[in-house]
Amino acid sequence: MIEPRLSAEMTVQSLLRKVNQNGGFGAVLQKGDRISGAILILCIEKGKDPRLLEKMPSLDGPSTWQVIWPQSTENKQELDGYLKRRSSFDPDLWLIELDIPDAERLIAEIT
């Protein structure tokens, strides 16, 4: 059975609104498909320690957000290269950046 879910655009707008309400900064770096585009979330704190999250399907329940890029800031070129490759393979991809402490908690509250 398919679980009901928000559109990609609605999920992104909800995340940005929640981050702004909590004193953080959020921005859309790349717009994807409004309905079903995959969403990558670049989480940073004060411009440091990037973590890249993506929603992954689960075998025994609803999809969950997983950290797919936990490397340190020294690997910024590698991260940029990865994001460019993902965008070239998936033009429907959303890429958003959230600069707020404990972004993972806010993401879990919204989705």
N, C-alpha and C positions, 0 to 999 in steps of 0.2 A: 504494500500500500504506500502511496506517495504521501509524504507529510506536507501539510500546507506551509507555505513560507512567504515572506515578504519579497517583493521584487528587489533586484540588486540595487536599483536607484533609491528605493525607499530605505533599504538597509544602510546604505552609505549616508543618506541625509540624516537618518536617526543617529548614527554614530557621530557625525560631525556636530549635530545639535547637542548631544549629551556631553561631548568633550568640551565644547564652548561653555556650556552651563557650569561645568566643573572647573573652569579657569584655565583650560588647556587650549591648544591650537590644533586645528584640523584642516586639511586641504586635500582637494582632489588633484592628484598629479596626472591622472589619465582617466578619461571617461570610457566606459565600456558599454555593453549592451544594457539597455534600460531594464529589461525583464530578467534575463537569466545569465548575465555575465559573471564570470568568476571574480572574486574580490580578494586582492592582496592588500594587507594592511602593514605599513611600515611604522612600527612603534619606536619612538625615541623619547628620551628624557633630557630636556635642556640641550637638544642637538647632539646627544651622545648615545652610545650603546644601542645601535639599531637592532631591532628584532623584526623579522618578517613573518607574518601570520597568514595562514590560508585555511579556509574551512574544508575539512576532510570528512568523507563519509565514514561511518562506523558500521561494523558488522552487526552490532547488537543494540542499536539505538539511534538517536538522532546524530546528525553531523556535529563535529566539534571543531573549534579553532585550534590549530596546531602551529607551533613555532617551526618554521622551515629554514630560517636563516638566523642563527644566534651568534654569529661571529662578531668580533670586535670592530671598532671603527677603522683600524688599520686596513681592513679589507674592503674599503668603500668602493674601489674600482671593480673588485670582483662582484660586489653586490649590484653595482650599476650595470655591469655586463650581464649578470643573470637577469635583471629586470628587463633589459633590452631584448634579450633572447626570448623571454617569456612573452613579451609584447608582440614580437614578430611571429611567434607561433600561434598566439591567441589574441586577435585584434579586438575581441569582445571583453577583454580583461579590464577591470577597474583597479586602479592603484591609488590608495589614499595614504596620507601620512598623518599620524597622530602624535603630537608632542605633549605628553602629560604623564605624570607618575602613575604607575599601576594601570596602564592602558588595558592590559589583559582583563582586569576585573570589570572595567567599563564595557568592554566588548562582550563579555559573558552576560552582563546584565541586559544588554540590548537584544542579543540574538539567541 
